């Protein structure tokens, strides 16, 4: 059985503040959106090809079953 460690207090965070929100210009936002649309299209095509491959494999296995 494991022993319980003594409780302790963690030191407060130190360092610089990091902003998590970007504030892009209109041009930057349009570029990021276009890149996202292109990558989404490629991902959809890849998923469709993988699904077709999976269906072909499944149908081949089913057809060859005794």
N, C-alpha and C positions, 0 to 999 in steps of 0.2 A: 504494500500500500504506500502511496506517495505521502511525503510529509508536506504540511502546509508551510509556506514561507511567511516570514514576518511581513506585515503590511508596510508599504512605503508610498511616498508621495512623489509624483513625477514633476520634474521641473517645468515651469511654464515655457512655452515655445519662444525661441529667440531667433532673430534674423529679420530679413526683409519681408514685407508683405507681398504676396503674389496675387496678381489679378487674374481671375479665371475667365473674364469676359472680354472678348475682342471687340474693338470698335472699328471695323473696316470702312474704307471709303466706298462709295457707290460702285466704282470700277472694280475694286477688290472683291466686293460681294458678288458682282456679276460673274467674275472669273471663277470664284470658288463654287458658285452655283453651277456654272457650265461644266467644271471639272467633275463635280458630284454627279451631274446627270450622265456624263460620259462613263464614269466608273460604274454607276448603277446599271447602265445599259449593258456594259460588258459583263457584270456580275449576273444579270438576268440571262444573258446568252449562255454563259458558262453553266448556270444552274439548269437551264433547259436541256443542254447537251448531256449533262450528267444524268438527268431524269430519263432522257431517251435511252442512254446507255444502260441504266438500271432496268428499264422496262424490257429492253432487248435481252438482257442477261436473264431476267426473271422468266420471260416467255420461252427462252431457249431451254432453261432448266425444267420448266413445266412440261414442255413438249417432249423432252427426252426422258421424262419420268415413266416408269413401267406401268 
